[in-house]
Amino acid sequence: MALTPGRPGQFLALNNDEILQFDSTGTRVSKFAAPPKSSRIATDPSGVMPYMMIVSRSTKWTGAIDHTVTTDYFLHALDTGGREVWKQRFDPKDVETLEPVPAKVLGRPVIVLSAFRRIFCFDVSGTRLWELPLWHHPGTVTATDVDGGAILAAAVINDEIVRIGPDGRVLGPWGKSDPLKRFRAIQTRDGVYDISLRQVFGRGPGVRQALAFFDGGGAVIREVELQPDAGTLTYAPIGAMDVDGSGRRNWVVGLADGTILVYSPIGEQLAKHMAGSRLRTLLAVPQPDGADLLVTASRAGLTAWRPVPGRMQPPR
């Protein structure tokens, strides 16, 4: 299951080729079909990008003798009623693990598409603005509004986080890190902050993960190692949410064992909560008034959590 923000106070869930729309009380508002074999959904919480972006795939036989199987990938733009506005096909020789990222470049909304070997940029009409051959780790392309629209990606070569300009050119290294599993950025009143998730090797038994917190210039502020063997969520282990209704956003991190952690932009742990069941994904849902809701998905279904501001405080 994949989750994404919907209209103000609402969210969307992609599940078994269906898109379900819920309000903040958990009431289902609407339901419509998604393209067959859909795996990703993305929207723009600000509403500037008017469409839902869906990633799907289609597998077919291409060889009668050697029984070759190929998988075509597609990016669909759907309107709010689930009607397809445009679709782009991608050759499986060039792409893998597609993930759309709504962004704003030079003041206009775009879709940046992470595709492992390449990064694409499309405008709202589906016109390809640029294509960048860059091997990068899936889930590590993020964007901010700084300098007209800065895009960051964790490149495979040299384990560098590189900065990409609005025209699709690599501007140079932004920071350095071990191979990353996830990378996100948020823009606050005090500037841009970033967070990464990576696996740590050689520090004792079990599978270990670590978070790194960066300032806007790519310098590491703090590193935090997570508890061993907790596991990370497959689709969206990191989110950004307003936990007290102030408009300030903090990091929220979900672990597969049900642990939910809240950190300040610079990496101070503000809260720790146990959901009581293993989690699959999470989403911070902006609300018209007050703190955001945190929606988690598990085998039992969807659960909404409302943060308690009085419990959010850095450890002494």
C-alpha positions as CSV (number, residue, x, y, z in Angstrom):
1,M,0.0,0.0,0.0
2,A,1.2,3.5,-0.8
3,L,-0.1,6.7,0.8
4,T,0.0,10.4,-0.4
5,P,-1.7,13.6,0.7
6,G,-5.0,14.5,-1.0
7,R,-7.2,17.6,-0.7
8,P,-6.8,19.7,2.5
9,G,-7.2,17.4,5.5
10,Q,-7.5,14.3,3.3
11,F,-5.2,11.6,2.0
12,L,-5.1,8.9,-0.8
13,A,-4.3,5.2,-0.5
14,L,-3.2,3.1,-3.5
15,N,-4.1,-0.5,-2.8
16,N,-4.6,-3.4,-5.2
17,D,-5.1,-1.1,-8.3
18,E,-7.6,1.0,-6.5
19,I,-7.2,4.6,-5.2
20,L,-9.1,5.3,-2.0
21,Q,-9.7,8.8,-0.7
22,F,-10.2,9.3,3.0
23,D,-10.9,12.3,5.2
24,S,-9.3,13.0,8.6
25,T,-11.8,10.9,10.4
26,G,-11.0,7.8,8.4
27,T,-14.3,8.0,6.4
28,R,-13.9,6.9,2.8
29,V,-14.8,9.8,0.5
30,S,-14.4,8.2,-2.9
31,K,-12.9,5.3,-4.7
32,F,-11.7,4.8,-8.3
33,A,-9.6,2.5,-10.4
34,A,-5.9,2.9,-10.8
35,P,-3.9,1.7,-13.8
36,P,-3.3,-2.1,-13.6
37,K,-0.2,-3.1,-11.6
38,S,0.3,0.3,-10.1
39,S,3.0,0.6,-7.4
40,R,3.6,4.3,-6.6
41,I,1.4,7.4,-6.1
42,A,2.5,11.0,-5.6
43,T,0.7,14.3,-5.2
44,D,1.7,17.9,-4.4
45,P,0.4,18.8,-0.9
46,S,0.5,22.5,-1.8
47,G,-2.0,21.9,-4.7
48,V,0.2,23.6,-7.3
49,M,0.6,20.3,-9.2
50,P,-3.0,19.5,-10.2
51,Y,-2.6,15.8,-10.9
52,M,-2.0,12.5,-9.1
53,M,1.1,10.8,-10.5
54,I,0.9,7.0,-10.7
55,V,3.7,4.5,-11.6
56,S,2.6,1.2,-13.2
57,R,4.2,-1.6,-15.1
58,S,3.3,-4.1,-17.8
59,T,5.0,-7.4,-18.3
60,K,5.1,-9.1,-21.7
61,W,6.8,-11.9,-23.7
62,T,9.2,-10.6,-26.4
63,G,10.8,-13.8,-27.6
64,A,9.0,-16.8,-29.0
65,I,12.2,-19.0,-28.7
66,D,14.1,-17.8,-25.7
67,H,10.9,-16.8,-23.8
68,T,12.3,-13.3,-22.9
69,V,10.1,-11.3,-20.5
70,T,10.3,-7.6,-20.4
71,T,8.6,-5.0,-18.2
72,D,7.5,-1.7,-19.5
73,Y,7.1,1.1,-17.0
74,F,4.5,4.0,-17.2
75,L,4.0,7.3,-15.5
76,H,0.3,8.4,-15.5
77,A,-1.2,11.7,-14.7
78,L,-4.7,11.4,-13.3
79,D,-7.1,14.2,-12.4
80,T,-9.0,14.3,-9.1
81,G,-11.7,12.1,-10.5
82,G,-9.3,9.3,-11.5
83,R,-9.4,10.1,-15.3
84,E,-6.1,9.8,-17.1
85,V,-4.8,13.1,-18.6
86,W,-1.5,11.8,-20.0
87,K,0.8,8.8,-19.9
88,Q,4.5,8.3,-20.6
89,R,6.1,5.0,-21.4
90,F,9.7,4.1,-20.4
91,D,12.0,1.5,-22.0
92,P,13.0,-1.1,-19.4
93,K,16.6,-1.0,-20.7
94,D,16.9,2.6,-19.4
95,V,14.9,2.7,-16.2
96,E,14.1,0.8,-13.0
97,T,12.3,1.5,-9.7
98,L,10.4,4.6,-10.8
99,E,9.4,7.2,-8.1
100,P,7.8,10.5,-9.0
101,V,8.7,13.6,-6.9
102,P,6.5,16.7,-7.2
103,A,8.7,19.8,-7.3
104,K,8.8,23.5,-8.3
105,V,11.5,24.7,-10.8
106,L,11.9,28.4,-11.6
107,G,8.4,29.0,-10.1
108,R,6.5,26.4,-12.1
109,P,5.3,22.9,-11.0
110,V,7.1,19.9,-12.4
111,I,7.4,16.2,-11.8
112,V,10.9,14.9,-11.2
113,L,11.0,11.2,-11.9
114,S,13.7,9.1,-10.2
115,A,14.4,6.0,-12.3
116,F,17.6,4.5,-10.9
117,R,19.8,4.9,-14.0
118,R,18.2,8.3,-15.1
119,I,16.3,11.3,-13.7
120,F,13.6,12.9,-15.8
121,C,11.7,16.1,-15.5
122,F,8.2,16.7,-16.9
123,D,5.9,19.7,-16.8
124,V,2.2,19.4,-15.9
125,S,1.2,18.7,-19.6
126,G,3.6,15.7,-19.7
127,T,6.2,17.4,-21.8
128,R,9.7,16.1,-21.1
129,L,11.8,19.1,-20.0
130,W,15.1,17.2,-19.6
131,E,16.6,13.8,-19.0
132,L,19.8,13.2,-17.0
133,P,21.7,9.9,-17.2
134,L,22.7,9.5,-13.5
135,W,22.9,6.2,-11.6
136,H,21.5,7.0,-8.2
137,H,19.9,5.1,-5.3
138,P,16.1,4.6,-5.4
139,G,14.3,6.8,-3.0
140,T,17.1,9.4,-2.8
141,V,15.9,12.2,-5.1
142,T,14.5,15.2,-3.3
143,A,13.8,18.8,-4.2
144,T,13.6,22.3,-2.6
145,D,12.6,25.8,-3.8
146,V,16.1,27.2,-3.0
147,D,17.8,29.1,-5.9
148,G,14.8,28.6,-8.3
149,G,14.5,24.8,-7.6
150,A,17.4,22.7,-6.4
151,I,17.3,18.9,-6.9
152,L,19.5,16.6,-4.8
153,A,20.2,12.9,-5.6
154,A,22.5,10.3,-4.0
155,A,24.6,9.2,-6.9
156,V,26.1,5.7,-6.9
157,I,29.5,6.8,-8.1
158,N,31.8,8.1,-5.3
159,D,28.8,7.9,-2.9
160,E,28.2,11.6,-3.4
161,I,25.0,13.5,-3.0
162,V,25.0,15.7,-6.1
163,R,23.1,19.0,-6.8
164,I,21.1,19.3,-10.0
165,G,20.1,22.6,-11.5
166,P,16.7,23.6,-12.9
167,D,18.0,22.7,-16.4
168,G,19.0,19.2,-15.5
169,R,22.7,19.7,-15.3
170,V,24.8,18.4,-12.4
171,L,26.2,21.4,-10.6
172,G,28.6,19.5,-8.4
173,P,28.8,17.6,-5.1
174,W,26.5,18.7,-2.3
175,G,27.6,16.3,0.4
176,K,29.1,12.8,0.9
177,S,27.5,9.8,2.4
178,D,27.6,6.0,2.3
179,P,25.1,4.3,0.0
180,L,21.7,5.6,1.1
181,K,18.3,3.9,1.3
182,R,16.3,7.2,1.6
183,F,17.0,10.9,1.4
184,R,14.6,13.8,2.1
185,A,14.7,17.6,2.4
186,I,12.4,20.0,4.2
187,Q,12.3,23.8,4.0
188,T,11.8,25.6,7.3
189,R,11.9,29.2,8.5
190,D,15.5,28.7,9.4
191,G,16.5,27.2,6.0
192,V,16.7,23.8,4.4
193,Y,17.5,20.6,6.3
194,D,18.0,17.1,5.0
195,I,17.9,13.6,6.4
196,S,19.3,10.3,5.1
197,L,18.8,6.6,6.1
198,R,21.4,4.1,5.4
199,Q,22.5,0.6,6.5
200,V,25.5,0.4,8.8
201,F,28.1,-2.4,8.5
202,G,30.7,-3.7,10.9
203,R,29.2,-2.3,14.1
204,G,28.1,-5.5,15.8
205,P,25.6,-8.3,15.2
206,G,22.2,-7.8,13.5
207,V,21.1,-5.5,10.7
208,R,21.8,-1.9,11.7
209,Q,20.5,1.4,10.3
210,A,21.6,5.0,10.9
211,L,20.1,8.4,10.3
212,A,22.2,11.4,9.3
213,F,20.9,15.0,9.6
214,F,22.3,17.6,7.3
215,D,22.2,21.4,7.1
216,G,21.4,23.2,3.8
217,G,25.0,23.2,2.8
218,G,25.5,19.5,3.0
219,A,27.4,19.3,6.3
220,V,26.4,16.5,8.7
221,I,24.9,17.9,11.9
222,R,24.3,14.7,13.7
223,E,24.2,10.9,13.2
224,V,21.9,8.6,15.1
225,E,22.1,4.8,15.0
226,L,18.8,3.0,15.2
227,Q,18.1,-0.1,17.3
228,P,19.4,-3.3,15.6
229,D,17.0,-5.5,13.6
230,A,14.1,-3.0,13.9
231,G,13.8,-2.9,10.1
232,T,12.7,0.0,8.0
233,L,9.5,0.6,6.1
234,T,9.6,-0.5,2.4
235,Y,7.9,2.5,0.8
236,A,8.1,5.6,2.9
237,P,10.0,5.3,6.2
238,I,10.6,9.1,6.6
239,G,8.1,12.0,6.6
240,A,7.9,15.6,7.7
241,M,5.1,16.8,9.9
242,D,3.8,19.7,12.0
243,V,3.6,18.1,15.5
244,D,2.2,21.1,17.5
245,G,0.2,23.3,15.1
246,S,2.9,25.9,14.9
247,G,3.6,25.4,11.2
248,R,7.1,24.1,11.9
249,R,7.9,20.7,10.5
250,N,9.8,18.0,12.1
251,W,11.1,14.6,10.9
252,V,9.0,11.5,11.6
253,V,10.6,8.1,11.1
254,G,8.8,4.7,11.1
255,L,10.4,1.4,11.7
256,A,9.0,-2.0,10.7
257,D,8.7,-3.2,14.3
258,G,6.2,-0.4,15.0
259,T,8.5,2.2,16.5
260,I,7.7,5.8,15.5
261,L,10.4,8.4,16.2
262,V,10.1,12.2,16.0
263,Y,13.2,14.3,15.4
264,S,13.8,18.1,15.1
265,P,15.2,19.3,11.8
266,I,18.7,19.1,13.3
267,G,18.3,15.6,14.7
268,E,17.2,16.1,18.3
269,Q,14.9,13.2,19.3
270,L,11.6,14.7,20.4
271,A,9.4,11.6,21.0
272,K,9.3,7.8,20.7
273,H,6.1,5.9,20.3
274,M,5.2,2.2,19.8
275,A,2.4,1.5,17.4
276,G,1.8,-2.0,18.7
277,S,2.0,-3.7,15.3
278,R,4.5,-4.0,12.5
279,L,4.2,-1.1,10.0
280,R,4.4,-1.0,6.2
281,T,4.4,2.7,5.5
282,L,3.4,6.1,7.0
283,L,2.2,9.5,5.9
284,A,2.0,12.9,7.5
285,V,-1.4,14.4,6.5
286,P,-1.5,18.3,6.7
287,Q,-4.6,19.6,8.5
288,P,-6.3,23.0,7.9
289,D,-6.0,23.8,11.6
290,G,-3.7,22.3,14.3
291,A,-1.1,19.6,14.1
292,D,-0.8,17.2,11.2
293,L,-2.2,13.6,11.4
294,L,0.1,10.7,11.1
295,V,-1.4,7.8,9.1
296,T,0.3,4.4,9.3
297,A,-0.5,1.2,7.3
298,S,-0.1,-2.3,8.7
299,R,-1.6,-5.7,7.9
300,A,-4.6,-4.7,10.1
301,G,-5.3,-1.6,7.9
302,L,-4.9,2.1,8.4
303,T,-4.5,4.0,11.7
304,A,-4.4,7.7,12.3
305,W,-2.4,9.2,15.2
306,R,-2.6,12.7,16.5
307,P,0.6,14.0,18.1
308,V,0.5,15.3,21.7
309,P,2.6,18.5,21.8
310,G,3.3,18.1,25.5
311,R,5.2,14.9,24.9
312,M,7.5,16.4,22.3
313,Q,10.7,17.4,24.0
314,P,14.4,16.8,23.4
315,P,16.0,14.2,25.8
316,R,17.8,15.7,28.7
